[in-house]
Amino acid sequence: MSVAESKNHEMTSHWRSKTGFLLAAVGGAIGLGNIWRFPFEAGQNGGAAFVILYAAFVFIIGFPLLSAETMLGRYGKEGAITNFGHIARLEGKSQNWKFIGWFIASSAFIISSYYSVIAGTTGAYAFEAIRGTFSGITPEGARELYASYEESPLKLTLWHGLFMAGCAVVLSKQLNNGIEKMTSITMPLFFFLLIVLIIVAAVIGDFSAGVKFLFAPDFSKLTMGVVVTALGHAFFSIGVALGIMLTFGAYLPDDTSIVQSSLLVCIGDTLCAMTAGLCIFPIVFAFGLEPNAGPALVFNSMTVAFGQLKYGGLLGTGFFVLLAIAAFTTLLALMEQMVSYLNIFYEMSRAKSACIVTGSIFTLGLLSVLSSNILAGFTINGMNLIDSLDWWINKVGLPLGGLFTAVFVGWVLNKQKVFEAFGKNEKHLQLLYTIIKYVCPIAISIVFISQII
């Protein structure tokens, strides 16, 4: 394909406003990684020492890579799947670089499949809270409620399907009337609920214990396993190497600051994770629950806590609606790259593209649905299917995707072209470029090789 022909595949839509872009970008970054995953990762990896390491990774490695991805999106003006190959053609580089886009898209596809199943459970729990199921629930009752979903393929499939159907509806619309409009509604609601819940946690929880757990580090608890987990979670949390900002950047007008926008996304995402911890851990400690309960932490521990409160049903509904919103906006961001690819390259309607993508992800997600019941006995290296997929994404997919992106920007592309793509008004570009070229590849390689050894 010639350069002239490839230009026909460039994005023609643009964000209606900078606020719309930022809300969509923050919505894509802020997801279950912040509210569901961050608390149990912190709980299982020593609390504050993990938190500090995670935050350091977000800003030292995540922020430069997020900036690089957004720059690549605006430079190539194509979605994540084809952007690397398109830019490589523009600069006369090897077409083998196109496989990075496909590798990153495959990570987004896999993560969407099991992410939707977990997202469905948050929706189910919001429904259970509305029904009054949490009222007076005991720890054993909470475990039984969780098991009633984990062991039911029908329930998990139903809620997984509802999330995919909702995504299909939004993704079938053009950028401004779909993702931009949806996130402009859901993200303000998200932040409102988050503020309400942290006030509640401060009033009814052991706030000082929560703060100590999150911000008073014991570095003796740090191991290479914790370091690898912190890096993987930093990438997972802000959406690095998942194609989100590569695609969103392709819709970005030239007068929007990439560096400033990426920094705001990282700040908003990290503050959200910390706030989520301050919502959850004070309640966990106040009710004598275990902070290292694992992935079921928010489903079991928080359910018991809400069940003992006078207005627990209302608070529980707000909490799980918060989780559902976070999951929904991230799923939209993850799948946009696939929908736009079918829409532009195969000239399919947005509606047809959205149905194909969500239908395919729904089908793959059935493996995760069945991993805790019918296929519970099937394991890979001692992990069930959903845990195996999660391990692959966090320990292999995201680090390698980030490494390939850093090498492509820092060592393959023309430096002057990179600076031009960032924009002439950006500050400290030389420092940012140096970090992308040297610090990011070295740091990711050390952590990645260490976990293999």
SVG drawing of the C-alpha trace seen along z (x, -y; Angstrom):
<svg xmlns="http://www.w3.org/2000/svg" viewBox="-35 -27 54 57">
<polyline fill="none" stroke="black" stroke-width="0.4" points="0.0,0.0 1.4,-3.4 1.6,-6.4 -1.1,-8.1 -3.4,-5.2 -2.8,-4.8 -3.9,-8.4 -7.4,-7.3 -7.5,-5.4 -6.6,-8.4 -9.2,-9.4 -11.5,-12.2 -13.3,-12.7 -12.0,-14.9 -12.8,-15.5 -15.4,-18.3 -13.5,-19.8 -10.4,-19.4 -12.6,-18.6 -14.4,-15.9 -11.0,-14.3 -9.7,-14.5 -12.9,-13.0 -12.7,-10.2 -9.0,-9.6 -9.4,-9.7 -12.4,-7.5 -10.4,-5.0 -7.6,-5.0 -9.8,-5.0 -11.4,-1.7 -11.5,1.5 -7.8,1.2 -8.2,-1.7 -11.2,-0.6 -11.3,3.1 -7.7,4.1 -5.6,1.4 -6.9,2.1 -6.4,5.9 -3.0,5.5 -2.0,3.1 -3.4,5.4 -1.5,8.4 1.8,6.6 2.5,4.9 0.5,1.7 2.4,-1.6 5.7,-0.2 3.7,1.1 1.7,-2.1 4.9,-4.3 6.5,-2.0 3.3,-1.9 3.0,-5.7 6.7,-6.0 6.2,-3.7 3.2,-5.7 5.1,-9.0 8.6,-7.8 7.7,-5.2 3.9,-5.4 3.7,-9.1 6.4,-9.2 4.9,-6.1 1.4,-7.6 2.7,-10.8 4.5,-8.7 1.4,-6.7 -0.7,-9.9 1.9,-11.4 2.0,-8.4 -1.8,-8.5 -1.8,-12.2 1.3,-11.6 -0.2,-8.7 -3.8,-9.7 -4.8,-6.0 -6.0,-3.7 -3.7,-1.5 -3.9,1.5 -2.4,-0.1 -0.6,-3.2 2.8,-1.6 2.8,-0.2 1.5,-3.5 4.2,-5.6 6.9,-3.2 5.8,-3.6 5.9,-7.4 9.5,-7.2 10.7,-4.5 11.2,-1.9 10.6,1.8 7.0,2.9 7.6,5.5 6.9,2.7 3.2,3.1 3.1,6.2 3.4,4.0 0.0,2.6 -1.5,6.1 0.3,7.2 -1.1,4.3 -4.6,4.8 -4.5,8.5 -3.8,7.5 -6.8,5.1 -8.9,7.8 -8.0,10.4 -8.3,8.0 -11.7,6.8 -13.0,10.4 -12.3,11.0 -12.7,7.4 -16.3,7.5 -17.0,10.6 -15.7,8.8 -17.6,5.6 -20.7,7.7 -20.3,8.8 -20.1,5.2 -23.4,4.5 -24.9,7.6 -23.8,6.4 -25.3,3.0 -28.6,4.9 -28.2,7.0 -27.6,3.8 -30.8,2.3 -32.7,5.5 -31.5,5.3 -29.4,8.4 -26.6,6.8 -28.8,6.1 -27.3,7.8 -25.1,10.1 -22.4,12.1 -18.9,12.8 -20.1,16.3 -23.2,14.9 -21.0,12.6 -18.8,15.5 -21.9,17.5 -23.3,14.6 -20.0,14.3 -20.0,18.0 -23.5,17.9 -22.2,15.8 -18.8,17.5 -20.5,20.9 -23.3,19.9 -22.5,19.7 -25.9,18.4 -25.7,15.4 -22.2,14.5 -23.1,14.8 -26.2,12.7 -24.3,9.8 -21.3,10.1 -23.8,9.9 -25.5,6.9 -22.2,5.0 -21.3,6.0 -24.7,4.9 -24.3,1.5 -20.9,1.1 -22.3,2.0 -24.9,-0.7 -22.4,-3.4 -19.7,-2.2 -22.2,-2.1 -22.4,-5.9 -19.7,-8.3 -17.0,-9.6 -18.8,-12.8 -22.2,-11.2 -20.8,-8.0 -17.8,-7.8 -17.4,-11.6 -21.1,-12.1 -21.2,-9.1 -18.1,-9.9 -19.2,-13.6 -22.2,-12.2 -20.7,-9.3 -17.4,-10.7 -18.9,-13.7 -21.2,-11.1 -18.2,-8.9 -16.3,-11.7 -19.4,-12.7 -19.9,-9.1 -16.2,-8.8 -16.3,-12.0 -19.4,-10.8 -17.9,-7.4 -14.6,-8.9 -16.6,-11.1 -18.6,-8.1 -15.3,-6.2 -13.9,-9.0 -17.1,-9.1 -17.7,-5.4 -14.3,-3.8 -10.9,-3.7 -9.5,-6.5 -6.1,-6.7 -5.5,-3.0 -6.4,-3.3 -4.0,-6.2 -1.2,-4.4 -1.7,-1.3 -1.5,-3.2 1.2,-5.8 3.5,-4.5 5.8,-2.2 7.7,0.9 10.2,1.4 11.4,4.7 8.3,6.1 9.5,5.3 10.5,8.2 11.1,8.5 7.7,10.0 6.2,6.9 8.2,4.7 7.0,6.6 3.4,6.4 3.7,2.7 5.0,2.1 2.2,4.3 -0.4,2.5 0.9,-0.9 0.5,0.0 -2.9,1.7 -4.1,-1.3 -3.4,-4.1 -3.9,-1.9 -0.4,-1.9 0.3,0.6 -3.4,1.2 -4.0,-1.0 -6.3,-3.5 -4.2,-6.7 -2.9,-5.6 -6.4,-5.6 -7.7,-8.6 -4.6,-10.5 -5.6,-10.0 -8.7,-12.1 -6.7,-14.8 -6.5,-18.3 -3.1,-19.8 -3.6,-22.6 -4.0,-20.2 -1.0,-19.7 -0.1,-16.0 2.3,-16.3 -0.1,-18.3 -3.0,-16.0 -1.0,-12.8 0.2,-14.3 -3.4,-15.2 -4.5,-11.6 -1.7,-10.2 -2.5,-12.5 -6.2,-11.9 -5.8,-8.2 -3.3,-8.0 -5.5,-10.2 -8.4,-8.0 -6.6,-4.9 -5.4,-6.5 -9.0,-7.8 -10.4,-4.3 -7.9,-2.9 -9.1,-5.6 -12.7,-4.6 -12.1,-0.9 -9.3,-0.3 -10.8,-2.5 -14.0,-0.4 -12.0,2.8 -10.1,2.0 -13.1,0.6 -15.0,3.9 -12.0,6.2 -11.8,7.5 -8.6,8.7 -6.9,6.2 -5.2,9.1 -8.4,10.9 -7.4,10.8 -9.7,10.2 -12.8,10.8 -11.9,7.9 -14.5,5.4 -17.1,8.0 -16.8,9.8 -15.4,7.3 -17.3,4.3 -20.5,6.2 -20.2,7.2 -19.4,3.6 -22.3,2.1 -24.6,4.8 -23.9,3.5 -24.8,-0.1 -28.2,-1.8 -28.1,-3.0 -25.8,-0.3 -28.1,0.7 -27.9,-2.9 -24.1,-3.1 -23.6,0.3 -25.5,-0.7 -23.5,-3.8 -20.2,-1.9 -20.9,0.8 -22.5,-1.7 -19.1,-3.5 -17.3,-0.3 -19.7,0.4 -19.2,-3.1 -15.4,-2.8 -15.5,0.6 -17.9,-0.6 -15.8,-3.7 -12.6,-1.6 -14.3,1.1 -15.4,-1.6 -11.9,-2.9 -10.4,0.5 -12.7,1.5 -12.8,-1.7 -9.5,-0.8 -11.1,2.4 -14.4,0.8 -12.7,-2.1 -10.4,0.4 -13.4,2.3 -15.2,-0.9 -12.4,-2.6 -10.4,0.2 -13.3,2.5 -15.8,-0.4 -18.3,1.2 -20.9,-0.9 -20.1,-1.7 -23.1,0.4 -22.0,3.5 -18.4,3.0 -19.5,2.6 -21.6,5.7 -18.8,7.8 -16.3,6.6 -18.5,6.9 -19.9,10.2 -16.3,11.6 -15.3,10.3 -18.5,11.7 -17.6,15.1 -14.0,15.2 -15.3,13.9 -17.2,17.2 -13.9,18.9 -13.6,16.5 -17.2,17.1 -16.6,20.9 -13.2,20.7 -14.8,20.6 -17.4,23.3 -17.6,25.8 -13.9,25.4 -12.7,24.8 -10.6,28.0 -8.7,26.8 -5.6,24.9 -2.4,23.5 0.6,23.5 -1.9,23.8 -4.1,20.9 -7.6,21.1 -8.3,19.5 -9.2,16.0 -6.2,15.8 -4.0,17.2 -5.2,14.5 -4.7,11.8 -1.2,13.1 -0.3,13.0 -1.6,9.5 0.1,8.0 3.4,9.9 4.0,10.2 1.6,8.3 1.8,4.8 5.5,4.8 6.4,5.9 3.9,3.6 5.4,0.7 9.0,1.8 8.2,2.0 6.6,-1.4 9.6,-3.0 12.0,-1.4 10.0,-2.4 9.7,-6.1 13.2,-6.4 15.3,-4.3 13.4,-3.9 11.6,-7.2 13.3,-10.4 13.9,-12.5 12.9,-15.7 9.7,-14.1 8.9,-13.0 9.4,-16.5 7.2,-18.0 4.4,-15.4 4.5,-16.4 4.0,-20.1 6.2,-23.2 4.8,-24.6 5.6,-21.6 8.2,-22.1 11.0,-19.8 10.7,-17.6 14.4,-16.7 14.1,-15.4 10.9,-13.4 12.5,-12.0 15.6,-10.9 13.4,-9.1 11.5,-7.4 14.7,-6.4 16.8,-5.2 15.0,-5.0 11.8,-3.3 13.5,-0.4 16.1,0.2 13.7,0.2 11.1,2.4 13.7,4.8 15.3,5.2 11.9,5.8 10.7,8.1 13.9,10.2 14.0,10.4 10.6,12.0 11.6,14.6 14.8,15.5"/>
</svg>
